[in-house]
Amino acid sequence: MIRVFPRKTQFSPIDDLAFYDEPPLYPVPDLPIVVSVVFTWDIERGKQLALAWNTKDIGGPAFGNPGGEFEPGRFIKRGVTITSRGCPKNCPWCFVPKREGKLRELKIKSGHIVNDNNLLACSQGHIEKVFEMLANQKKGIEFKGGIDIDYLEPWHVEMMKKIKVAEIWVACDSKAGLNRLDKAVDLLADFSINKKRCYVLIGHGDETITEAESRCKAVYAKGFLPFAQLFRDETDKNYSKEWRNLARKWSRPAIYRSTTSTTGAGRDEQ
């Protein structure tokens, strides 16, 4: 099928049947056309593209689609895999449980970038099979979907040590998350700071810019490379230039590593 997207991201598929604009001037294959919208703030653009491509087939996460079995390369670039959908938690800033439900284990498809919403909430048998698949990957493994610290156990870490890990992502989405992060500091101590990344949600609720930056600095001091993400709701909340600059700084290690002390920022053994 021809897939049409309102925007291109680092995970977007790259092939001759993926488009990011209105129909090109050259002929395209006579195939079914579907418009896929990930972000709610792209819904109107998605509708415009559906009209331009003359298709009524429009959907995706932005429309509350819970997703089915994962098909590699269809709506996300090859190399990425999703082995489960949903999450048993109900974090106030997260849309996943509302869209995908509590938790569903899927058929495991090959890939070196794991993008599950909460892999470690899955059954031990499922997790072990995922790691069996990852052991056969030639590229470095990236846990981009994030490793939930609340579920992280020593046996998970032992399995990580047996594969070629490139990136382990955790999250610190609130002030309370800093204390939770200490668990990951201890369990992931043998991995270098270059492999330990941390999503840091900023701007949610009544958080101030000073509080947000303080949390980013604390994450870095604990030995993780923070990746700041501005909270965005269905209406695509607008932020001041100061907020945007803060997010830019703390989502680019090259910037904050050159201006922030590395004291206590982890080991470099593995």
N, C-alpha and C positions, 0 to 999 in steps of 0.2 A: 504494500500500500504506500501511497504518498502521505508523508506526515508533515504537517505545517505547524510551526511554533511561533508565538509572538516575540520571543527573544532567544538569543543564543547564550548559553552558560557553559561553564567548564565541563558539565556532564552531558551536554547536548550531543545527539548522534551526528556523525559526519559521514554522509554518503550521498549518492546521487538522487535519492528519493526523500531527502530531508530538506525542507525549505523554511526560510525565516522572513518571508516577505510575500507580497502579492505575486501572482503567477508571472513567470519570466516571459520574455518575448519569444524564446525558442520553444518548440513543442516539447511537451512532457508525456511520459507514458500514460496510456489509457488504463488507469488503475483507480481503485477506490481511494478517496481522499478523506483524511481525518485531521481535524485541528485539535491539538493538545495544549491545554493551558495549565500551567503549574501554579502561578500566583494569582490571587484574587484581583490584584490591581491590574492584571493584564486581560481580564475578561472582555472588556469592551474592544480592545485590540483584536482579541481572538474572534469575536463576532464579526468584526470588519473583514478579517482574513477569510472567515467561512463564507461570507457573502462574495468576496472577490474570487474565491476558488469554486464558488457555486456548489457548496456542500452543506448539508444539514448535520453532518457527523462532527460534533464538537463536544469535547469533554475534558477529563483530566482532574487532578487534585483540586483545582480551583472551584470545581463544581461539586465537590464533595464525593467524588468517585473513590470508593474504598479500595480499588485495585484488585486484580485477580492474580493468577499465576504469573510469575515474572518471565518476560520474553527478552533475552539478551539482545541488545542493539536496536530494539524497536523504538522506544521512547527515551532511551538513555544510551550513551555511547558504550561501545563494546569494551569489556574489561571491568565494567561495573556489574555487581551482582546484588540481588536482594533475595534473601532466603526466608524472610518473615515479614509480616506486616502487622501494624497495630502496636499498642503498648498498654501494659496493665496499669500504668500510672495515670494521673489526671492533673498534670502541672498546669497552672492557670494561664501560662503563656503559650501552650502547645495545642495545635489543632489535630494532632495525629489520632488520639482516641476518638474524637468526634467524627473523623472521616473514615478511619480504617477499623475501628473497633478495638477490643482489648488486645488480642494477640493471636496471630495465625501463622503457623509454620508452613512454609511452601516447599515445593520440590527444589532441591539445591542445584543451581546452575553454576557453571564454572566462571570464575572471575577473580581478579586480584584486589579489587576495590569493593569492600563490603559496605553496603549502604543501608543496612537494616536500621529501623528506628530504635530497636532495643534488642540486639542479638542475645545478650546475656540473660534476658528474661525467658528465653526459650528453654526447652527441656535439655537435660545433659546429653541425651542421645543425639538430639539435633545439633547441638553445638559441636560435639565430637565429630560428627559427619562433616560439618562445615570446615573444621580444621583439617580433616583428611583431604578435602578438596583443596584447601589453601596450601597444603604441603607440596602439591604438585604444580603450583604456579611458578612460572619463571621470573616474573617481575616481583618487586617488593610489595608486600601486603600493606594495604591502607585500610584502617578501620574508620572510614569517613563518616559512617552513620553514628559513630560514637560508642564508647564502652561505658555503660551505666555503672557508676562507682558503687551504688547500693547493692548491685548483684555481683560485683567483682570478687572472685575468690582465688586463693593461691593456685588451684588446679587450672584455672583459666590462664594465669600467668605462665605456668609451666608449659602449657601448650603453645603460648606465644613465643617462648624461647626456642621452640623446636622448628619454627618457620622463619622465613626471611621477612621480618617486620620492617616496614619503612616508616609508617605513621600510626600511632595509637592516639585516638581522639577521645577525650573525656569532656565534661561540661561543668561550668560553674556559673549558673544562671541567676544566682542571687547571693546576697551576703551570707546566708546560711550555708551556701554551697562551699564556702571556704573551709569550714570545719570538715565537711565530707571529703574534700580534696586530700586531706591528710592521709586518708586510707590509701588512696592511689599513690601518694608520695612514697609510702612504705612498700606497697606491693610491687610497684613499677620502678623501684630504685635502681635496678640493674640496667635499665634502658637509658640511653643518653637523652639529654634535653632536646636534641635535634629530632628525636623520634616521638617525643611526648608533646602533643598539642592539646589545647583546651578551648572549646567554644565558650565565649563569655558574652551572654546576652546583656545588653546595656539599654537603658532608657525605658525599662518597663515600670509601670506604676509611677510612684513619686520619686524615683531615684534621681539624685542630682548628678551633674557632670563630675564634681569632685568625688562623690562616692563611687561612681563608675570607674574613674581612673584609678582610684585607690584599690579597687578590686582587681583590676588588670595588673597592677604592680604586685599585688599579693600573690596572684597566680604565677607570675613570672618568678618571684622570689622562691616559690615552692618547687621550682624546677620544671615548669611547663611553659611552652610558648603559647601565649594567649592569642586568640583570634576573636576580636570584638565584633559583635553583630548587633546592629540597631534593631530594636523590637519594631516589627511592622505588623499591624492588624489588617483587617479586611479593607480598610480605607486607605492603606499606605500612608501611615502617619508621617507628617512633615517634621523635619528637624532643623534646628538652627545650624549655621555654618560651624559653630563651636562644637556641636555634637557630631557633625559629619567629620570634622577634622580629628576629633578624638577617636572615632571609629576607624578612620584611615590609618592613624598612627599605630593603634593597637591591633591592627589586622595585618601589619607588615613588619615581620621580625627584623628586617634590615634597618628599619627606622628606629624601633624602640631598643634594639640591642646596642645601637650606637650611642644611645643617650641615657640608658638605664643601667644601674649597677647589676652585675651578675652574681652578687653575693648570695649564696644559698641556692643557686639556680641549677642544682643537679649534678650528676656524675656523667662521665662519658665512656663507661666501660663497654657497652654493647651498641 
